[in-house]
Amino acid sequence: MGERLSGHGIPGRRRAQPDDAGPGVVQDHAGLEALIASAMRRDTGDAGAERRAVAAFREARESGAHRTRTRRRDDWRPERQGTRRTVRAGLSVLAASLTLGGVAYAAIGGPYGAGADDPGGRPGTSSTERPGTASPAASPAASGAGVGAGVEDGGGTPEPPDSAQDSAQDIEARCRAYAQVKDPARAADAKAWQQLVAAAGGADEVDAYCARQTAQPSETPSAARGNSDRAASHLPTAGASLPPAATNAPTEAGTGIGAGNADGTPDPRPSGTGKRP
Amino acid sequence: MGQQGKPRRVQAYDGELGAAVARAQEGDEAAFTAAYRLVHPGLLGYLRGLVGDDAEDVASDAWLEIARDLGRFRGDGAGFRGWTATIARHRALDHLRRQRVRPRPTQLEADVLDLPGPHSTHDQALESLSTERALDLVRGLPRDQAEAVLLRVVVGLEGPAAARVLGKRPGAVRTAAYRGLKRLARELGTTGRRAGVTDEAPRTLGEST
């Protein structure tokens, strides 16, 4: 113990644990440890504390609490080898599940639907091709789903007359801003979002509202508007800027929603897709 | 957990502790008392390091939960110490959160009369370390080092168990414990080795990381 090489402690045999491979970690401090241990374990507490603990034990015993099930955190059996690996594997599975769930959630068009089209142009990944994949598909799927949600909203409710003809450009600007805001949480804070919500009559209506607005004959027939425009194809006021691809939208209904309908089951919100022209 | 060449002193009682816990789970009150007496000192020392003067209050809370959830526990004596330390730690963190205080060194005066001068080079002179001084020094460590040292030295947990209590990787806990002990050794003027060595030796120890 007193001998050591070149300034490094020899890894102690006294603590021969397979996972404790490190330069002479603790055996150099064995005496110190004992000192600290004896110093800090001296206090045995008072008798009152013990009585209270035993009373709590009695009470729990009487009330049958001791027949409760073992949770993961209560399992300290030494046979649990590779706990760390188990935990990591479990976390990986959990992360994957949450991702898939997130895609599914986006597919059903959650509160914000995320019908945001990215003018920067994401690669035209189609959620039909990768219904089960993780985050890359989330946005296209979300876009498709958002559009789908928007379509249903537009189809389910009679289209209200455009009450903002005089500020159509304002609305378009806001819709554009909304489209650029990918994060619903941020969207909620953006003034543009709030104005849209007010104009559309609710957060759920924003997608449809923007779709209607951008479907108006406008100066921006960009690819980014593609989805919104296609969505609007189902609405009475079909915009002149609809790309031809819009007509393909309905045929991809069943599979266009991403993970949520990966098997193509018929769905009340059929027609959004993630495809871009 | 796991076998090692030199058992810690506290582990000598782990077999007894495991048996007591099992009987307590069957309703044996005397067994619960025995388990309490084996575990409480380490738990209290750990809590003193975390919350200082309020350690007894937090320990009370912890034992309420331990007693109530006793039926859920599965494991041996070492596992019981890890399980109870986890519960105690949660109660301590709740306590700190409620108080919105950060762990800070206690205001207890170092009892210098209990310590030989800083130039002592033999452990034999440091036969006893006062509780107050030990607590003062440990509480002065960075939080992660303090916890690692407390769990391994005062509660007597092995690396994996301490890591589980803290929710960290074993390597990180090992490093933190090593650094904490090194610092304590420096502050006490000794590395705690039994063999007579000079004060310079600690400074030649290589850095682990």
Interface residues (C-beta under 8 A of the other chain):
Chain A: M1 G2 S6 G7 H8 G9 G12 R13 R14 R15 A16 Q17 P18 D19 D20 G22 P23 G24 V25 V26 Q27 D28 H29 A30 G31 L32 E33 A34 L35 I36 A37 S38 A39 M40 R41 R42 D43 T44 G45 D46 A49 E50 R52 A53 V54 A56 F57 R58 E59 A60 R61 A65 H66 R67 T68 R69 T70 R71 R73 D74 D75 W76 R77 P78 T83 R84
Chain B: M1 G2 Q3 Q4 G5 K6 R9 V10 A24 Q25 G27 E29 F32 T33 Y36 R37 H40 P41 G42 L44 G45 R48 G49 E56 A59 S60 W63 L64 I66 A67 R68 D69 L70 G71 R72 F73 R74 G75 D76 A78 G79 F80 G82 W83 T86 D123 L126 S128 L129 S130 T131 R133 A134 L135 V138 V149 L150 R152 V153 V154 G156 E158 G159 P160 A161 R164 R169 P170 G171 R174 T175 A177 Y178 L181 K182 L184 A185 L188 T190 T191 G192 R193 R194 A195 V197 T204 L205 G206 S208
